[in-house]
Every structure is written in structure tokens, then in C-alpha cells.
Amino acid sequence: MAQEIAKQMVEEFLGDLASDSPGPGSGSAVAVVAAKAAALVAKVCRLTIGKSEYVEVESEMLRILGYSDALRAALLFYAEADEKVFLEVLASKGSAASLREAAASVAEIARMAEEFSGSRLAD
């Protein structure tokens, strides 16, 4: 792992993803894609907040903005964590503890991505 996923340029991350290196893998890729989706939601919120024609939805945009920014940060954390736990699985030759940790990381990424897909935004 040459550089933190969150600090890599897209081309570098995709090169690492396409390489014969064991990490990053699918969990990190999903987390990065979901973080990009959260960033786009935040962009829409920022473009809406403060505009007189959208004053009736400003409080909702502020709430969604806070949520999407926090989720983006969490997903980038899990993108990095997923790669680390997967490399630990390989180093331990698939120990039960490392497999549990890797499965928990992927499950958390999936949970956050599913949550962001709309079910929590409407709350």
C-alpha cells in the first residue's frame, strides 16, 4: 500500500485496483464509489443552500449536507480499513479472527452504502 486511498488520484487508485496486488479490492472500491456519491449529494446541497428560490428546503439541505459529509469521511476510512484487514487475512493465511474482521469491514461498507441510497435521507 503505497499511499492512503483517500489521498490517491483516481488514476493511481484504479491502477492499484487493476494490479496483481491483493489490495485494494472490492470492499475498498465500493466504499470509494459510495463516498463519491455522498460527495455529489453534498455538492447539490451546497449549490441549493442560500438560494432564495430554495429557502423552503434549506433546513433539509443543511441536514442532508451534514449527513453526506460525515458519511463520505466514514466511507473513506472504511476503504482504507478494508484494504488493511484483507491484507491481514492473507498474512494470517485466513485465520478465523482475521476473516471475521474482514467480513465485518465489508458488511459495514455495504450497510453505509445501502443506508445512503435513500432510506436515511428521507428521515
N, C-alpha and C positions, 0 to 999 in steps of 0.2 A: 504494500500500500504506500505509494509514493507521496500522496497529498490527500488531505481530508476531502471527502466527496463534496462538501459544501463549498470548498474553496476552488474546486476544479472548473475549468472552462468546459463547456458542453462537449467539444471535440475530444478533449482529453478523457472525460468520463466515458464517452462512447467507445473510445479506443480501448480503455481498460475493460469495459463491459464485453467487448468483442474479442478480447485477448484469450490466450490459453491459461491465464491466471485464474485461480479458483474464486477470487473475489475482485470486484463486486459481482454480485449475482442478481437473481430475480427479485429478492426482497429489497435490495438497495434500489434497483431500477424502478420498482413500483412506488417506493417511498419518494423518489425524486420526481416521478411523474405526478404524483398526488400533491407534492409540495409546489410544483409549477401550477397546478390547477388552483391551489389556495392563493398563490401569488396573483393569478389573473382575477380571482374574486376580489382580492384586496384592491387591485387596480381599479376595478369598476366602482367599488365603494369610494375610493379616493376621488375619482372623477365625478361622483354624484354628490358627495358631501360639500356643503357650502353653496350649492347652486339653488337659486331662488325657486326654480321650477320643480325642484325635488324636496322642498322643505318638509312636506308631509311624510317622507320616508327617511329623513335624516337620522332620527334616533335608531331606526332599524339598521341603517347602513353603518352607523358607528358600532353597534353591537356585532354585526357581521364582520366588520373590519377587524375588531379586536380578536374575534374568534379565528378568523382566517390567518392573521399574522401569527398568532400563537400556534396554530396547527402547522403552519409552514415550518416554523422553527422546530417543533417536535418531530415532524417527519424527516427533516434533515438530520436530526440527532439519531433517529432510528435507521436512516440509510447508512450512517457510519457504524452504528451498533450492529446492524445485521451483518455487515461485512466482517466485523471483528468476531462475532460469535460463530459465523460459518468457518472462518479460518481456525478457530479454536476446536471446532468439531473435527476438522481434518487433522490438526496437530494431535488430538487425543485419540485418533483413529475411531471416532464415533462413540465416545463414552456416553453413557446414559445421561449424565448431568449436562454435558455439552449439547447433546441433542435436544434435551428439554429446554435449555436456554435459547437455542436457535429456533425452536418451534414457537416459543413464547414471543420472540422478537418478530417473526413473520406474522404471527397472529395479531400482535399489536399494530403492525403496519396495516394489515387488512382491516382491522377494526376502525382505525382512524380514517382510512380511505373510504370505507363504507359510510361512516358517520358523516363525513364531509360531502358525500354525494347528494345530500339534501335533507336527510331526516333530521339533523340537528339545526340546520339553518332556519327551519320553519318554527322552531321552539321560541 
